[in-house]
Amino acid sequence: MASLFERLDKGRPPPAEEAIRQSHKGLPPVEILLDWLVNYWTKPTITAREIYTWGPNCIRDKKTTLSLAQILVERGWLAPTETHQRNKQRWKIVREPNTPAAAESGRPT
């Protein structure tokens, strides 16, 4: 016989993390952001506010946005640019690889 908790779990939606993975075919959030930036964002630069306002739903959080953007900066997909406000962050989107080896692998280094 099933316990009370097992019966309650049957009708419960999956946890938020599982819902994110299911909605984006199991891709990590950094790849979801990169895909959105390269394929859907048409401007040459983007700000943190634009990402968590118009970006994919699973990353519309300031803390998540900033951490994912930092990962993309380290991997060479985003380059920080100067802003007029000290608390504003803006990046230039690098759409083409920088080196011949990166061109073969499809990623900038």
Secondary structure, DSSP 4 states (H G I P E B T S, - for coil): ---HHHHHHHTSPPPHHHHHHHHTTT--HHHHHHHHHHHT--SSEEEHHHHHHHS-GGG-SHHHHHHHHHHHHHHTSEEEE--SSTT--EEEE--S-SSHHHHHHTS--
